[in-house]
Amino acid sequence: MRGGADAMSVLDLMAVLGYTATIFSIGYMLGYNANKQK
């Protein structure tokens, strides 16, 4: 394996984790605000 391939896969993994965390955070905040308004 080449270091470049490893670095790219790590960056891809970080990007996926960051994207998932962002979507989860936004969904959580929207759900929290919706529950507060009831």
mmCIF entry with sequence, helices, sheets and N, C-alpha, C, O atoms, coordinates in Angstrom:
data_MODEL
# 
_entry.id   MODEL 
# 
_entity.id                         1 
_entity.type                       polymer 
_entity.pdbx_number_of_molecules   1 
# 
_entity_poly.entity_id                      1 
_entity_poly.type                           'polypeptide(L)' 
_entity_poly.nstd_linkage                   no 
_entity_poly.nstd_monomer                   no 
_entity_poly.pdbx_seq_one_letter_code       MRGGADAMSVLDLMAVLGYTATIFSIGYMLGYNANKQK 
_entity_poly.pdbx_seq_one_letter_code_can   MRGGADAMSVLDLMAVLGYTATIFSIGYMLGYNANKQK 
_entity_poly.pdbx_strand_id                 A 
# 
loop_
_entity_poly_seq.entity_id 
_entity_poly_seq.num 
_entity_poly_seq.mon_id 
_entity_poly_seq.hetero 
1 1  MET n 
1 2  ARG n 
1 3  GLY n 
1 4  GLY n 
1 5  ALA n 
1 6  ASP n 
1 7  ALA n 
1 8  MET n 
1 9  SER n 
1 10 VAL n 
1 11 LEU n 
1 12 ASP n 
1 13 LEU n 
1 14 MET n 
1 15 ALA n 
1 16 VAL n 
1 17 LEU n 
1 18 GLY n 
1 19 TYR n 
1 20 THR n 
1 21 ALA n 
1 22 THR n 
1 23 ILE n 
1 24 PHE n 
1 25 SER n 
1 26 ILE n 
1 27 GLY n 
1 28 TYR n 
1 29 MET n 
1 30 LEU n 
1 31 GLY n 
1 32 TYR n 
1 33 ASN n 
1 34 ALA n 
1 35 ASN n 
1 36 LYS n 
1 37 GLN n 
1 38 LYS n 
# 
_struct_asym.id          A 
_struct_asym.entity_id   1 
# 
_struct_conf.conf_type_id            HELX_P 
_struct_conf.id                      HELX_P1 
_struct_conf.pdbx_PDB_helix_id       AA1 
_struct_conf.beg_label_comp_id       GLY 
_struct_conf.beg_label_asym_id       A 
_struct_conf.beg_label_seq_id        3 
_struct_conf.pdbx_beg_PDB_ins_code   ? 
_struct_conf.end_label_comp_id       GLN 
_struct_conf.end_label_asym_id       A 
_struct_conf.end_label_seq_id        37 
_struct_conf.pdbx_end_PDB_ins_code   ? 
_struct_conf.beg_auth_comp_id        GLY 
_struct_conf.beg_auth_asym_id        A 
_struct_conf.beg_auth_seq_id         3 
_struct_conf.end_auth_comp_id        GLN 
_struct_conf.end_auth_asym_id        A 
_struct_conf.end_auth_seq_id         37 
_struct_conf.pdbx_PDB_helix_class    1 
_struct_conf.details                 ? 
_struct_conf.pdbx_PDB_helix_length   35 
# 
_struct_conf_type.id          HELX_P 
_struct_conf_type.criteria    ? 
_struct_conf_type.reference   ? 
# 
loop_
_atom_site.group_PDB 
_atom_site.id 
_atom_site.type_symbol 
_atom_site.label_atom_id 
_atom_site.label_alt_id 
_atom_site.label_comp_id 
_atom_site.label_asym_id 
_atom_site.label_entity_id 
_atom_site.label_seq_id 
_atom_site.pdbx_PDB_ins_code 
_atom_site.Cartn_x 
_atom_site.Cartn_y 
_atom_site.Cartn_z 
_atom_site.occupancy 
_atom_site.B_iso_or_equiv 
_atom_site.pdbx_formal_charge 
_atom_site.auth_seq_id 
_atom_site.auth_comp_id 
_atom_site.auth_asym_id 
_atom_site.auth_atom_id 
_atom_site.pdbx_PDB_model_num 
ATOM 1   N N  . MET A 1 1  ? 0.842   -1.211 0.000  1.00 0.00 ? 1  MET A N  1 
ATOM 2   C CA . MET A 1 1  ? 0.000   0.000  0.000  1.00 0.00 ? 1  MET A CA 1 
ATOM 3   C C  . MET A 1 1  ? 0.873   1.255  0.000  1.00 0.00 ? 1  MET A C  1 
ATOM 4   O O  . MET A 1 1  ? 1.944   1.282  0.607  1.00 0.00 ? 1  MET A O  1 
ATOM 5   N N  . ARG A 1 2  ? 0.410   2.261  -0.671 1.00 0.00 ? 2  ARG A N  1 
ATOM 6   C CA . ARG A 1 2  ? 1.161   3.528  -0.682 1.00 0.00 ? 2  ARG A CA 1 
ATOM 7   C C  . ARG A 1 2  ? 0.617   4.465  0.384  1.00 0.00 ? 2  ARG A C  1 
ATOM 8   O O  . ARG A 1 2  ? -0.567  4.414  0.715  1.00 0.00 ? 2  ARG A O  1 
ATOM 9   N N  . GLY A 1 3  ? 1.481   5.323  0.924  1.00 0.00 ? 3  GLY A N  1 
ATOM 10  C CA . GLY A 1 3  ? 1.054   6.280  1.956  1.00 0.00 ? 3  GLY A CA 1 
ATOM 11  C C  . GLY A 1 3  ? -0.030  7.201  1.431  1.00 0.00 ? 3  GLY A C  1 
ATOM 12  O O  . GLY A 1 3  ? -0.943  7.572  2.170  1.00 0.00 ? 3  GLY A O  1 
ATOM 13  N N  . GLY A 1 4  ? 0.062   7.579  0.148  1.00 0.00 ? 4  GLY A N  1 
ATOM 14  C CA . GLY A 1 4  ? -0.938  8.482  -0.426 1.00 0.00 ? 4  GLY A CA 1 
ATOM 15  C C  . GLY A 1 4  ? -2.324  7.871  -0.371 1.00 0.00 ? 4  GLY A C  1 
ATOM 16  O O  . GLY A 1 4  ? -3.294  8.552  -0.037 1.00 0.00 ? 4  GLY A O  1 
ATOM 17  N N  . ALA A 1 5  ? -2.424  6.590  -0.698 1.00 0.00 ? 5  ALA A N  1 
ATOM 18  C CA . ALA A 1 5  ? -3.728  5.919  -0.678 1.00 0.00 ? 5  ALA A CA 1 
ATOM 19  C C  . ALA A 1 5  ? -4.260  5.876  0.752  1.00 0.00 ? 5  ALA A C  1 
ATOM 20  O O  . ALA A 1 5  ? -5.450  6.086  0.987  1.00 0.00 ? 5  ALA A O  1 
ATOM 21  N N  . ASP A 1 6  ? -3.364  5.602  1.707  1.00 0.00 ? 6  ASP A N  1 
ATOM 22  C CA . ASP A 1 6  ? -3.792  5.539  3.110  1.00 0.00 ? 6  ASP A CA 1 
ATOM 23  C C  . ASP A 1 6  ? -4.294  6.902  3.569  1.00 0.00 ? 6  ASP A C  1 
ATOM 24  O O  . ASP A 1 6  ? -5.339  6.998  4.212  1.00 0.00 ? 6  ASP A O  1 
ATOM 25  N N  . ALA A 1 7  ? -3.547  7.960  3.237  1.00 0.00 ? 7  ALA A N  1 
ATOM 26  C CA . ALA A 1 7  ? -3.937  9.308  3.657  1.00 0.00 ? 7  ALA A CA 1 
ATOM 27  C C  . ALA A 1 7  ? -5.295  9.664  3.057  1.00 0.00 ? 7  ALA A C  1 
ATOM 28  O O  . ALA A 1 7  ? -6.142  10.234 3.745  1.00 0.00 ? 7  ALA A O  1 
ATOM 29  N N  . MET A 1 8  ? -5.511  9.335  1.791  1.00 0.00 ? 8  MET A N  1 
ATOM 30  C CA . MET A 1 8  ? -6.771  9.677  1.136  1.00 0.00 ? 8  MET A CA 1 
ATOM 31  C C  . MET A 1 8  ? -7.926  8.924  1.789  1.00 0.00 ? 8  MET A C  1 
ATOM 32  O O  . MET A 1 8  ? -9.001  9.487  1.996  1.00 0.00 ? 8  MET A O  1 
ATOM 33  N N  . SER A 1 9  ? -7.704  7.650  2.113  1.00 0.00 ? 9  SER A N  1 
ATOM 34  C CA . SER A 1 9  ? -8.783  6.879  2.740  1.00 0.00 ? 9  SER A CA 1 
ATOM 35  C C  . SER A 1 9  ? -9.097  7.456  4.114  1.00 0.00 ? 9  SER A C  1 
ATOM 36  O O  . SER A 1 9  ? -10.259 7.491  4.521  1.00 0.00 ? 9  SER A O  1 
ATOM 37  N N  . VAL A 1 10 ? -8.070  7.909  4.832  1.00 0.00 ? 10 VAL A N  1 
ATOM 38  C CA . VAL A 1 10 ? -8.283  8.508  6.159  1.00 0.00 ? 10 VAL A CA 1 
ATOM 39  C C  . VAL A 1 10 ? -9.072  9.799  6.010  1.00 0.00 ? 10 VAL A C  1 
ATOM 40  O O  . VAL A 1 10 ? -9.993  10.060 6.785  1.00 0.00 ? 10 VAL A O  1 
ATOM 41  N N  . LEU A 1 11 ? -8.715  10.607 5.017  1.00 0.00 ? 11 LEU A N  1 
ATOM 42  C CA . LEU A 1 11 ? -9.438  11.867 4.786  1.00 0.00 ? 11 LEU A CA 1 
ATOM 43  C C  . LEU A 1 11 ? -10.886 11.573 4.422  1.00 0.00 ? 11 LEU A C  1 
ATOM 44  O O  . LEU A 1 11 ? -11.801 12.255 4.885  1.00 0.00 ? 11 LEU A O  1 
ATOM 45  N N  . ASP A 1 12 ? -11.090 10.562 3.598  1.00 0.00 ? 12 ASP A N  1 
ATOM 46  C CA . ASP A 1 12 ? -12.462 10.189 3.213  1.00 0.00 ? 12 ASP A CA 1 
ATOM 47  C C  . ASP A 1 12 ? -13.246 9.765  4.445  1.00 0.00 ? 12 ASP A C  1 
ATOM 48  O O  . ASP A 1 12 ? -14.408 10.140 4.604  1.00 0.00 ? 12 ASP A O  1 
ATOM 49  N N  . LEU A 1 13 ? -12.611 8.979  5.323  1.00 0.00 ? 13 LEU A N  1 
ATOM 50  C CA . LEU A 1 13 ? -13.284 8.511  6.531  1.00 0.00 ? 13 LEU A CA 1 
ATOM 51  C C  . LEU A 1 13 ? -13.639 9.695  7.424  1.00 0.00 ? 13 LEU A C  1 
ATOM 52  O O  . LEU A 1 13 ? -14.743 9.763  7.964  1.00 0.00 ? 13 LEU A O  1 
ATOM 53  N N  . MET A 1 14 ? -12.697 10.631 7.578  1.00 0.00 ? 14 MET A N  1 
ATOM 54  C CA . MET A 1 14 ? -12.951 11.825 8.402  1.00 0.00 ? 14 MET A CA 1 
ATOM 55  C C  . MET A 1 14 ? -14.083 12.648 7.803  1.00 0.00 ? 14 MET A C  1 
ATOM 56  O O  . MET A 1 14 ? -14.923 13.176 8.531  1.00 0.00 ? 14 MET A O  1 
ATOM 57  N N  . ALA A 1 15 ? -14.107 12.758 6.478  1.00 0.00 ? 15 ALA A N  1 
ATOM 58  C CA . ALA A 1 15 ? -15.155 13.537 5.811  1.00 0.00 ? 15 ALA A CA 1 
ATOM 59  C C  . ALA A 1 15 ? -16.519 12.900 6.056  1.00 0.00 ? 15 ALA A C  1 
ATOM 60  O O  . ALA A 1 15 ? -17.497 13.596 6.331  1.00 0.00 ? 15 ALA A O  1 
ATOM 61  N N  . VAL A 1 16 ? -16.578 11.582 5.955  1.00 0.00 ? 16 VAL A N  1 
ATOM 62  C CA . VAL A 1 16 ? -17.851 10.879 6.172  1.00 0.00 ? 16 VAL A CA 1 
ATOM 63  C C  . VAL A 1 16 ? -18.300 11.048 7.620  1.00 0.00 ? 16 VAL A C  1 
ATOM 64  O O  . VAL A 1 16 ? -19.474 11.308 7.886  1.00 0.00 ? 16 VAL A O  1 
ATOM 65  N N  . LEU A 1 17 ? -17.358 10.898 8.558  1.00 0.00 ? 17 LEU A N  1 
ATOM 66  C CA . LEU A 1 17 ? -17.703 11.049 9.979  1.00 0.00 ? 17 LEU A CA 1 
ATOM 67  C C  . LEU A 1 17 ? -18.166 12.477 10.260 1.00 0.00 ? 17 LEU A C  1 
ATOM 68  O O  . LEU A 1 17 ? -19.150 12.680 10.970 1.00 0.00 ? 17 LEU A O  1 
ATOM 69  N N  . GLY A 1 18 ? -17.467 13.460 9.710  1.00 0.00 ? 18 GLY A N  1 
ATOM 70  C CA . GLY A 1 18 ? -17.836 14.858 9.923  1.00 0.00 ? 18 GLY A CA 1 
ATOM 71  C C  . GLY A 1 18 ? -19.207 15.157 9.324  1.00 0.00 ? 18 GLY A C  1 
ATOM 72  O O  . GLY A 1 18 ? -20.018 15.853 9.935  1.00 0.00 ? 18 GLY A O  1 
ATOM 73  N N  . TYR A 1 19 ? -19.465 14.627 8.124  1.00 0.00 ? 19 TYR A N  1 
ATOM 74  C CA . TYR A 1 19 ? -20.759 14.837 7.465  1.00 0.00 ? 19 TYR A CA 1 
ATOM 75  C C  . TYR A 1 19 ? -21.878 14.216 8.290  1.00 0.00 ? 19 TYR A C  1 
ATOM 76  O O  . TYR A 1 19 ? -22.924 14.832 8.493  1.00 0.00 ? 19 TYR A O  1 
ATOM 77  N N  . THR A 1 20 ? -21.656 12.999 8.763  1.00 0.00 ? 20 THR A N  1 
ATOM 78  C CA . THR A 1 20 ? -22.669 12.315 9.573  1.00 0.00 ? 20 THR A CA 1 
ATOM 79  C C  . THR A 1 20 ? -22.922 13.076 10.870 1.00 0.00 ? 20 THR A C  1 
ATOM 80  O O  . THR A 1 20 ? -24.069 13.247 11.282 1.00 0.00 ? 20 THR A O  1 
ATOM 81  N N  . ALA A 1 21 ? -21.848 13.530 11.510 1.00 0.00 ? 21 ALA A N  1 
ATOM 82  C CA . ALA A 1 21 ? -21.985 14.259 12.775 1.00 0.00 ? 21 ALA A CA 1 
ATOM 83  C C  . ALA A 1 21 ? -22.753 15.553 12.552 1.00 0.00 ? 21 ALA A C  1 
ATOM 84  O O  . ALA A 1 21 ? -23.583 15.932 13.379 1.00 0.00 ? 21 ALA A O  1 
ATOM 85  N N  . THR A 1 22 ? -22.482 16.238 11.436 1.00 0.00 ? 22 THR A N  1 
ATOM 86  C CA . THR A 1 22 ? -23.170 17.500 11.138 1.00 0.00 ? 22 THR A CA 1 
ATOM 87  C C  . THR A 1 22 ? -24.664 17.262 10.924 1.00 0.00 ? 22 THR A C  1 
ATOM 88  O O  . THR A 1 22 ? -25.494 17.973 11.491 1.00 0.00 ? 22 THR A O  1 
ATOM 89  N N  . ILE A 1 23 ? -25.004 16.272 10.114 1.00 0.00 ? 23 ILE A N  1 
ATOM 90  C CA . ILE A 1 23 ? -26.415 15.959 9.853  1.00 0.00 ? 23 ILE A CA 1 
ATOM 91  C C  . ILE A 1 23 ? -27.116 15.555 11.142 1.00 0.00 ? 23 ILE A C  1 
ATOM 92  O O  . ILE A 1 23 ? -28.248 15.967 11.395 1.00 0.00 ? 23 ILE A O  1 
ATOM 93  N N  . PHE A 1 24 ? -26.436 14.741 11.964 1.00 0.00 ? 24 PHE A N  1 
ATOM 94  C CA . PHE A 1 24 ? -27.022 14.288 13.226 1.00 0.00 ? 24 PHE A CA 1 
ATOM 95  C C  . PHE A 1 24 ? -27.267 15.479 14.149 1.00 0.00 ? 24 PHE A C  1 
ATOM 96  O O  . PHE A 1 24 ? -28.313 15.572 14.792 1.00 0.00 ? 24 PHE A O  1 
ATOM 97  N N  . SER A 1 25 ? -26.282 16.397 14.208 1.00 0.00 ? 25 SER A N  1 
ATOM 98  C CA . SER A 1 25 ? -26.418 17.575 15.078 1.00 0.00 ? 25 SER A CA 1 
ATOM 99  C C  . SER A 1 25 ? -27.579 18.454 14.621 1.00 0.00 ? 25 SER A C  1 
ATOM 100 O O  . SER A 1 25 ? -28.368 18.921 15.443 1.00 0.00 ? 25 SER A O  1 
ATOM 101 N N  . ILE A 1 26 ? -27.684 18.682 13.306 1.00 0.00 ? 26 ILE A N  1 
ATOM 102 C CA . ILE A 1 26 ? -28.770 19.521 12.769 1.00 0.00 ? 26 ILE A CA 1 
ATOM 103 C C  . ILE A 1 26 ? -30.118 18.866 13.054 1.00 0.00 ? 26 ILE A C  1 
ATOM 104 O O  . ILE A 1 26 ? -31.057 19.537 13.484 1.00 0.00 ? 26 ILE A O  1 
ATOM 105 N N  . GLY A 1 27 ? -30.218 17.565 12.818 1.00 0.00 ? 27 GLY A N  1 
ATOM 106 C CA . GLY A 1 27 ? -31.471 16.851 13.070 1.00 0.00 ? 27 GLY A CA 1 
ATOM 107 C C  . GLY A 1 27 ? -31.829 16.893 14.544 1.00 0.00 ? 27 GLY A C  1 
ATOM 108 O O  . GLY A 1 27 ? -32.998 17.039 14.901 1.00 0.00 ? 27 GLY A O  1 
ATOM 109 N N  . TYR A 1 28 ? -30.822 16.764 15.400 1.00 0.00 ? 28 TYR A N  1 
ATOM 110 C CA . TYR A 1 28 ? -31.068 16.788 16.845 1.00 0.00 ? 28 TYR A CA 1 
ATOM 111 C C  . TYR A 1 28 ? -31.575 18.158 17.280 1.00 0.00 ? 28 TYR A C  1 
ATOM 112 O O  . TYR A 1 28 ? -32.520 18.255 18.062 1.00 0.00 ? 28 TYR A O  1 
ATOM 113 N N  . MET A 1 29 ? -30.944 19.220 16.770 1.00 0.00 ? 29 MET A N  1 
ATOM 114 C CA . MET A 1 29 ? -31.360 20.580 17.133 1.00 0.00 ? 29 MET A CA 1 
ATOM 115 C C  . MET A 1 29 ? -32.768 20.864 16.620 1.00 0.00 ? 29 MET A C  1 
ATOM 116 O O  . MET A 1 29 ? -33.572 21.463 17.333 1.00 0.00 ? 29 MET A O  1 
ATOM 117 N N  . LEU A 1 30 ? -33.080 20.443 15.388 1.00 0.00 ? 30 LEU A N  1 
ATOM 118 C CA . LEU A 1 30 ? -34.425 20.667 14.841 1.00 0.00 ? 30 LEU A CA 1 
ATOM 119 C C  . LEU A 1 30 ? -35.455 19.922 15.677 1.00 0.00 ? 30 LEU A C  1 
ATOM 120 O O  . LEU A 1 30 ? -36.512 20.472 15.985 1.00 0.00 ? 30 LEU A O  1 
ATOM 121 N N  . GLY A 1 31 ? -35.167 18.690 16.046 1.00 0.00 ? 31 GLY A N  1 
ATOM 122 C CA . GLY A 1 31 ? -36.089 17.904 16.866 1.00 0.00 ? 31 GLY A CA 1 
ATOM 123 C C  . GLY A 1 31 ? -36.246 18.523 18.243 1.00 0.00 ? 31 GLY A C  1 
ATOM 124 O O  . GLY A 1 31 ? -37.345 18.542 18.795 1.00 0.00 ? 31 GLY A O  1 
ATOM 125 N N  . TYR A 1 32 ? -35.150 19.032 18.803 1.00 0.00 ? 32 TYR A N  1 
ATOM 126 C CA . TYR A 1 32 ? -35.201 19.651 20.133 1.00 0.00 ? 32 TYR A CA 1 
ATOM 127 C C  . TYR A 1 32 ? -36.067 20.904 20.095 1.00 0.00 ? 32 TYR A C  1 
ATOM 128 O O  . TYR A 1 32 ? -36.900 21.115 20.977 1.00 0.00 ? 32 TYR A O  1 
ATOM 129 N N  . ASN A 1 33 ? -35.869 21.736 19.069 1.00 0.00 ? 33 ASN A N  1 
ATOM 130 C CA . ASN A 1 33 ? -36.670 22.960 18.941 1.00 0.00 ? 33 ASN A CA 1 
ATOM 131 C C  . ASN A 1 33 ? -38.140 22.623 18.725 1.00 0.00 ? 33 ASN A C  1 
ATOM 132 O O  . ASN A 1 33 ? -39.015 23.285 19.283 1.00 0.00 ? 33 ASN A O  1 
ATOM 133 N N  . ALA A 1 34 ? -38.419 21.602 17.923 1.00 0.00 ? 34 ALA A N  1 
ATOM 134 C CA . ALA A 1 34 ? -39.808 21.209 17.651 1.00 0.00 ? 34 ALA A CA 1 
ATOM 135 C C  . ALA A 1 34 ? -40.466 20.733 18.942 1.00 0.00 ? 34 ALA A C  1 
ATOM 136 O O  . ALA A 1 34 ? -41.628 21.051 19.196 1.00 0.00 ? 34 ALA A O  1 
ATOM 137 N N  . ASN A 1 35 ? -39.741 19.978 19.753 1.00 0.00 ? 35 ASN A N  1 
ATOM 138 C CA . ASN A 1 35 ? -40.305 19.486 21.016 1.00 0.00 ? 35 ASN A CA 1 
ATOM 139 C C  . ASN A 1 35 ? -40.537 20.637 21.989 1.00 0.00 ? 35 ASN A C  1 
ATOM 140 O O  . ASN A 1 35 ? -41.501 20.616 22.755 1.00 0.00 ? 35 ASN A O  1 
ATOM 141 N N  . LYS A 1 36 ? -39.658 21.646 21.964 1.00 0.00 ? 36 LYS A N  1 
ATOM 142 C CA . LYS A 1 36 ? -39.805 22.785 22.874 1.00 0.00 ? 36 LYS A CA 1 
ATOM 143 C C  . LYS A 1 36 ? -41.042 23.607 22.537 1.00 0.00 ? 36 LYS A C  1 
ATOM 144 O O  . LYS A 1 36 ? -41.665 24.187 23.427 1.00 0.00 ? 36 LYS A O  1 
ATOM 145 N N  . GLN A 1 37 ? -41.402 23.659 21.246 1.00 0.00 ? 37 GLN A N  1 
ATOM 146 C CA . GLN A 1 37 ? -42.537 24.492 20.829 1.00 0.00 ? 37 GLN A CA 1 
ATOM 147 C C  . GLN A 1 37 ? -43.877 23.867 21.191 1.00 0.00 ? 37 GLN A C  1 
ATOM 148 O O  . GLN A 1 37 ? -44.889 24.567 21.231 1.00 0.00 ? 37 GLN A O  1 
ATOM 149 N N  . LYS A 1 38 ? -43.904 22.563 21.457 1.00 0.00 ? 38 LYS A N  1 
ATOM 150 C CA . LYS A 1 38 ? -45.185 21.899 21.768 1.00 0.00 ? 38 LYS A CA 1 
ATOM 151 C C  . LYS A 1 38 ? -45.747 22.427 23.089 1.00 0.00 ? 38 LYS A C  1 
ATOM 152 O O  . LYS A 1 38 ? -46.814 21.994 23.523 1.00 0.00 ? 38 LYS A O  1 
# 
